[in-house]
Amino acid sequence: MKHILPALVALGFSLQADAQLARIVVQGSGAPQVFDDFAAAVSAAQPNDKLYLSGGTFQYTGGLVIDKTLHLIGAGTHPDSTEVSSVTVLMRTSVLAPLRITTAASGSTFTGIRFSTTDLNTNAELIRYGTSVADDLPTDIVFQRCHFDRNIYLGFNSGTAISSEVTTFNECYFASRLVGESRAAAVTRCIFDPDGSGYYAISGFDGGALLMENCVLLGSIMANCYGAIIRNCISTSMNYYCYDCSNSTFTNTVIAAPIVVSTSPGVTLTNNIVNADAATFFVSETDDLYQYSDDLHMAPGSPGVAYGTDGTDLGIYGTASPYKPGAVPYNPHFHSADIAPATNSSGELPVNIRVAAQTH
């Protein structure tokens, strides 16, 4: 109940209401605090506090710094599963600078949030670790069921390779680029669109470490990922999975291209299928651009059916814990809300809300 109440409070302010009524509840050791401004909520929060974000859009000025361990829980990113609450969006405005996450924020988690920007530049930085090379080594950062509209950089620059600083991306959707900056990442059951700016969608893991499992690459390509481990993934690319991926390992993958890698000495290839017909891969996906109406289950007859190293399907619906339908966060999920337009004769406002607890 301790975790349910703050979310109920936050959503109570914003259900079926204008986006201006979006609220953030900061839950720590003391009484909950309610904010309508993201920067103010971050400033007020203490290390290890939880920030429950209702559906709606929270604007913040670029360059905002998160320099303490926080746990941000949104209402979700999938329109179909957020009809009651609406999608939670963190929208960078004004200053063309990314959200900064520093070393002191190690252990932070972000769940059920769409990260976006008003910047129309497709090569814009959305999130970057550090304000300088002195504080760009956060570790154990977790993004779960998040949506990224622009680029993510896991370091202040591509300096010294540090494979121990691991960021986890679980069931996320990347509409642009993930750049390792020589750091490390574990990427599981994620979806990658081709990068609209002409760069590689996944790059810069040249000296760090990259583990990619059960991901879907829709026409997107990797580059400069040395020593990467790629398995149980499926790609519609007609070029290759990766350019310059020396000493990497590709296991049980499927790709539409005639080759798995290009210019990648020392690569290990095991049980990979090339020249596959991308039209047979998924139940519903036609244009190499992910929409939430797409169905990325393996179609009957797809080469990805039961082709994973664990005997499950390739892509996001493989593994013992497949992609969660609707990308619903782990906090209580609101199925319906019936709020009367006016009070009754007793001065009460009739409200009927159905909430379902989540196991993960």
C-alpha positions as CSV (number, residue, x, y, z in Angstrom):
1,M,0.0,0.0,0.0
2,K,2.9,2.4,0.7
3,H,3.8,2.3,-3.0
4,I,0.2,2.4,-4.3
5,L,-0.9,5.5,-2.4
6,P,1.6,8.0,-4.0
7,A,0.7,6.9,-7.5
8,L,-3.0,7.2,-6.7
9,V,-2.5,10.7,-5.4
10,A,-0.5,11.7,-8.4
11,L,-3.0,10.3,-10.8
12,G,-5.9,11.7,-8.9
13,F,-4.8,15.2,-9.9
14,S,-4.6,14.4,-13.6
15,L,-7.1,11.7,-14.6
16,Q,-9.1,12.8,-17.7
17,A,-7.8,16.3,-17.1
18,D,-5.8,18.8,-19.0
19,A,-2.0,18.2,-19.3
20,Q,-1.4,21.3,-17.3
21,L,-2.7,19.3,-14.3
22,A,0.1,16.7,-14.5
23,R,1.6,16.1,-11.1
24,I,4.7,14.5,-9.6
25,V,4.6,13.0,-6.1
26,V,7.9,12.8,-4.3
27,Q,7.9,9.9,-1.9
28,G,10.7,9.5,0.7
29,S,11.0,8.9,4.4
30,G,8.7,11.8,5.2
31,A,5.3,13.0,4.0
32,P,4.7,12.9,0.2
33,Q,5.3,16.2,-1.6
34,V,3.4,17.2,-4.8
35,F,4.9,19.2,-7.7
36,D,3.8,20.2,-11.1
37,D,7.4,21.2,-12.2
38,F,10.0,18.5,-12.9
39,A,13.0,20.5,-12.0
40,A,11.5,21.5,-8.7
41,A,10.6,17.9,-7.9
42,V,14.2,16.8,-8.7
43,S,15.6,19.6,-6.5
44,A,13.4,18.8,-3.6
45,A,13.9,15.0,-3.7
46,Q,16.4,13.4,-1.4
47,P,18.7,10.5,-2.4
48,N,16.8,7.3,-3.0
49,D,13.4,9.0,-3.1
50,K,10.8,7.8,-5.5
51,L,9.2,10.3,-8.0
52,Y,5.8,9.2,-9.3
53,L,5.0,11.0,-12.5
54,S,1.3,11.1,-13.6
55,G,0.4,11.0,-17.2
56,G,1.0,14.2,-19.1
57,T,3.9,16.3,-20.3
58,F,6.5,17.8,-17.9
59,Q,8.6,20.5,-19.5
60,Y,12.1,21.3,-18.3
61,T,14.9,23.5,-19.4
62,G,17.8,21.8,-21.1
63,G,20.9,21.2,-19.0
64,L,19.0,20.0,-15.9
65,V,21.3,17.8,-13.8
66,I,20.4,14.7,-11.8
67,D,23.2,14.3,-9.2
68,K,21.6,11.9,-6.7
69,T,20.1,8.5,-6.8
70,L,16.4,8.8,-7.7
71,H,13.8,6.4,-8.9
72,L,11.4,7.9,-11.5
73,I,8.2,6.0,-12.2
74,G,5.9,7.2,-15.0
75,A,2.4,6.1,-16.1
76,G,3.8,4.4,-19.2
77,T,4.7,5.2,-22.9
78,H,2.2,3.1,-24.8
79,P,-0.9,5.0,-25.9
80,D,-3.2,2.0,-25.7
81,S,-2.2,1.1,-22.2
82,T,-2.4,4.8,-20.9
83,E,-5.8,5.7,-22.1
84,V,-6.9,6.6,-18.6
85,S,-3.8,8.3,-17.4
86,S,-2.2,9.4,-20.7
87,V,1.5,8.9,-21.6
88,T,4.2,10.4,-19.3
89,V,6.5,12.7,-21.2
90,L,9.6,14.5,-20.0
91,M,10.0,17.3,-22.6
92,R,13.2,19.3,-22.9
93,T,12.6,22.8,-24.0
94,S,14.5,26.1,-24.4
95,V,18.2,25.5,-23.9
96,L,19.6,23.0,-26.4
97,A,21.4,21.0,-23.8
98,P,20.7,17.4,-22.6
99,L,19.5,16.1,-19.3
100,R,22.7,15.4,-17.4
101,I,23.1,12.3,-15.2
102,T,26.3,12.4,-13.0
103,T,28.3,9.9,-11.1
104,A,26.5,10.8,-7.9
105,A,23.2,9.5,-9.5
106,S,24.5,5.9,-9.7
107,G,21.8,3.4,-9.0
108,S,19.0,5.6,-10.4
109,T,16.1,4.0,-12.2
110,F,13.7,5.4,-14.9
111,T,10.5,3.5,-15.7
112,G,7.6,4.1,-18.0
113,I,8.7,7.5,-19.3
114,R,9.0,9.0,-22.8
115,F,12.0,11.3,-23.1
116,S,11.5,13.9,-25.8
117,T,12.4,17.4,-26.9
118,T,11.0,20.4,-28.8
119,D,14.3,20.5,-30.7
120,L,13.6,19.4,-34.3
121,N,17.2,18.5,-34.9
122,T,17.3,14.7,-35.4
123,N,20.8,14.6,-34.0
124,A,19.9,16.4,-30.8
125,E,21.3,15.2,-27.5
126,L,18.5,14.1,-25.1
127,I,20.5,12.5,-22.3
128,R,24.2,12.6,-21.6
129,Y,26.2,11.4,-18.6
130,G,28.2,13.9,-16.8
131,T,28.7,17.7,-16.7
132,S,32.4,17.1,-17.3
133,V,34.9,14.2,-17.5
134,A,35.1,14.5,-13.7
135,D,31.6,13.2,-13.0
136,D,30.5,11.1,-16.0
137,L,30.8,7.6,-14.5
138,P,27.4,6.7,-13.1
139,T,26.9,3.0,-12.8
140,D,23.9,0.7,-12.3
141,I,21.5,3.1,-14.1
142,V,18.4,1.4,-15.3
143,F,15.9,2.5,-18.0
144,Q,12.9,0.2,-18.1
145,R,10.0,0.5,-20.6
146,C,11.1,3.9,-21.7
147,H,10.9,5.7,-25.1
148,F,13.7,7.9,-26.4
149,D,13.0,10.4,-29.2
150,R,16.6,11.6,-29.5
151,N,20.1,10.6,-28.8
152,I,21.5,9.0,-25.6
153,Y,25.2,9.3,-24.7
154,L,26.7,7.2,-21.9
155,G,29.6,9.5,-21.2
156,F,30.7,13.2,-21.3
157,N,32.9,12.2,-24.2
158,S,34.5,9.1,-25.7
159,G,37.5,9.1,-23.3
160,T,39.0,6.2,-21.4
161,A,37.2,2.9,-21.9
162,I,35.5,1.7,-18.7
163,S,33.6,-1.5,-19.1
164,S,32.5,-1.7,-15.4
165,E,30.2,1.3,-15.7
166,V,27.1,-0.6,-16.9
167,T,23.7,1.0,-17.9
168,T,20.7,-1.4,-18.3
169,F,18.1,-0.8,-21.0
170,N,15.1,-3.2,-20.6
171,E,12.1,-3.2,-23.0
172,C,12.9,0.3,-24.3
173,Y,12.2,1.9,-27.7
174,F,14.9,4.0,-29.4
175,A,13.7,6.3,-32.2
176,S,17.3,7.7,-32.6
177,R,20.8,6.8,-31.4
178,L,22.4,5.0,-28.5
179,V,26.1,6.0,-28.2
180,G,28.3,4.2,-25.7
181,E,31.1,6.7,-25.4
182,S,33.4,3.7,-24.5
183,R,31.2,2.8,-21.5
184,A,29.1,-0.4,-21.1
185,A,25.5,-1.4,-21.6
186,A,23.2,-4.4,-21.2
187,V,20.4,-4.0,-23.7
188,T,17.5,-6.5,-23.6
189,R,14.2,-6.8,-25.5
190,C,14.6,-3.3,-27.0
191,I,13.5,-1.9,-30.3
192,F,15.7,0.3,-32.6
193,D,14.5,2.4,-35.5
194,P,17.0,3.5,-38.2
195,D,18.6,6.8,-37.1
196,G,17.1,9.6,-39.1
197,S,20.2,11.8,-39.0
198,G,22.2,9.2,-41.1
199,Y,24.4,8.0,-38.2
200,Y,24.5,4.4,-36.9
201,A,21.7,3.7,-34.4
202,I,24.0,1.9,-32.0
203,S,27.7,2.9,-31.8
204,G,30.6,4.0,-29.6
205,F,31.0,0.8,-27.6
206,D,34.6,0.7,-28.7
207,G,36.5,-0.4,-25.7
208,G,33.6,-0.6,-23.3
209,A,31.3,-3.5,-23.4
210,L,27.9,-4.2,-25.0
211,L,25.5,-7.1,-24.4
212,M,22.4,-7.1,-26.7
213,E,19.9,-9.8,-26.3
214,N,16.5,-10.4,-27.9
215,C,16.4,-7.0,-29.6
216,V,14.6,-5.9,-32.8
217,L,16.5,-3.7,-35.3
218,L,14.2,-2.2,-37.8
219,G,16.6,-1.3,-40.6
220,S,19.0,0.1,-38.0
221,I,22.8,-0.6,-38.1
222,M,25.5,-0.8,-35.4
223,A,29.1,0.4,-35.6
224,N,32.3,0.6,-33.6
225,C,31.2,-1.9,-31.0
226,Y,34.3,-3.9,-30.1
227,G,34.0,-7.2,-28.2
228,A,30.2,-7.0,-28.2
229,I,28.0,-10.0,-27.5
230,I,24.9,-10.1,-29.7
231,R,22.5,-12.9,-29.5
232,N,18.8,-13.8,-30.2
233,C,18.3,-10.6,-32.1
234,I,16.6,-10.1,-35.4
235,S,17.3,-7.3,-38.0
236,T,15.5,-6.1,-41.2
237,S,18.7,-4.3,-42.3
238,M,19.7,-5.0,-45.9
239,N,23.4,-4.1,-45.2
240,Y,24.7,-5.9,-42.1
241,Y,24.3,-5.9,-38.3
242,C,27.5,-4.1,-37.6
243,Y,30.4,-2.2,-39.2
244,D,33.7,-2.3,-37.4
245,C,32.7,-4.7,-34.6
246,S,36.1,-6.4,-34.0
247,N,36.2,-9.4,-31.7
248,S,32.5,-9.4,-31.3
249,T,30.3,-12.5,-31.0
250,F,27.0,-13.0,-32.9
251,T,24.9,-16.0,-31.9
252,N,21.5,-17.2,-33.1
253,T,20.6,-14.0,-35.0
254,V,18.5,-13.5,-38.1
255,I,19.1,-10.7,-40.6
256,A,17.7,-9.8,-44.1
257,A,21.2,-8.8,-45.3
258,P,23.6,-11.2,-47.0
259,I,26.3,-10.7,-44.3
260,V,26.3,-10.3,-40.5
261,V,29.2,-7.9,-40.2
262,S,31.5,-5.7,-42.3
263,T,35.2,-4.9,-41.6
264,S,35.2,-6.8,-38.3
265,P,38.3,-8.9,-37.7
266,G,38.2,-11.5,-35.0
267,V,34.4,-11.8,-35.0
268,T,32.8,-15.1,-34.0
269,L,29.6,-16.1,-35.8
270,T,27.5,-19.0,-34.6
271,N,24.1,-20.2,-35.9
272,N,23.3,-16.9,-37.7
273,I,20.8,-16.8,-40.6
274,V,21.4,-14.3,-43.4
275,N,19.4,-13.4,-46.6
276,A,16.2,-14.0,-44.7
277,D,12.9,-12.5,-46.0
278,A,12.1,-9.6,-43.6
279,A,8.4,-9.8,-44.8
280,T,8.2,-13.1,-42.9
281,F,9.6,-11.9,-39.6
282,F,6.8,-10.3,-37.7
283,V,3.0,-10.6,-37.3
284,S,2.6,-6.9,-38.3
285,E,5.5,-4.5,-39.3
286,T,5.9,-3.2,-42.8
287,D,7.9,0.0,-43.0
288,D,11.0,-0.3,-40.7
289,L,9.6,2.4,-38.4
290,Y,8.1,1.2,-35.2
291,Q,4.5,2.2,-34.3
292,Y,2.8,1.1,-31.2
293,S,0.2,-0.6,-33.5
294,D,2.9,-3.0,-34.8
295,D,3.0,-6.5,-33.6
296,L,6.6,-7.7,-33.3
297,H,5.7,-11.3,-32.3
298,M,7.4,-13.8,-34.6
299,A,5.0,-14.7,-37.4
300,P,4.1,-18.3,-38.1
301,G,6.9,-19.6,-40.3
302,S,9.3,-16.8,-39.3
303,P,13.0,-18.0,-39.1
304,G,13.0,-16.5,-35.6
305,V,10.4,-18.9,-34.2
306,A,12.0,-20.9,-31.3
307,Y,15.5,-20.0,-32.7
308,G,16.9,-18.4,-29.5
309,T,19.7,-20.0,-27.6
310,D,17.2,-20.8,-24.9
311,G,14.6,-22.3,-27.3
312,T,12.3,-19.3,-27.2
313,D,11.6,-16.9,-30.1
314,L,14.0,-14.2,-31.3
315,G,13.2,-10.6,-30.6
316,I,11.4,-8.9,-27.8
317,Y,8.9,-11.7,-27.1
318,G,11.6,-14.3,-26.4
319,T,13.3,-15.2,-23.1
320,A,11.6,-16.5,-20.0
321,S,10.3,-13.0,-19.3
322,P,9.0,-11.6,-22.7
323,Y,8.3,-8.0,-23.5
324,K,5.3,-6.9,-21.4
325,P,2.2,-6.1,-23.4
326,G,1.6,-2.4,-23.6
327,A,5.0,-1.7,-21.9
328,V,3.0,-1.2,-18.7
329,P,5.3,0.0,-15.8
330,Y,5.5,-2.0,-12.5
331,N,3.5,0.5,-10.6
332,P,-0.3,0.0,-10.3
333,H,-2.0,0.3,-13.7
334,F,-5.2,2.3,-14.1
335,H,-7.7,0.4,-16.2
336,S,-10.6,2.8,-16.1
337,A,-11.7,6.0,-14.5
338,D,-15.3,7.3,-14.3
339,I,-15.3,10.8,-12.8
340,A,-18.6,12.7,-12.6
341,P,-18.7,16.1,-14.2
342,A,-20.2,17.7,-11.0
343,T,-20.8,17.0,-7.3
344,N,-24.0,15.3,-6.2
345,S,-26.7,16.6,-3.9
346,S,-24.5,15.8,-0.9
347,G,-21.6,17.8,-2.3
348,E,-19.6,14.7,-3.1
349,L,-17.8,14.1,-6.4
350,P,-18.5,10.5,-7.5
351,V,-15.4,8.7,-8.7
352,N,-15.0,5.1,-9.8
353,I,-11.4,4.0,-10.6
354,R,-10.3,0.5,-11.4
355,V,-6.6,-0.3,-10.7
356,A,-4.7,-3.5,-11.3
357,A,-1.5,-4.3,-9.3
358,Q,1.5,-5.3,-11.4
359,T,3.9,-8.1,-10.6
360,H,6.8,-6.7,-12.6
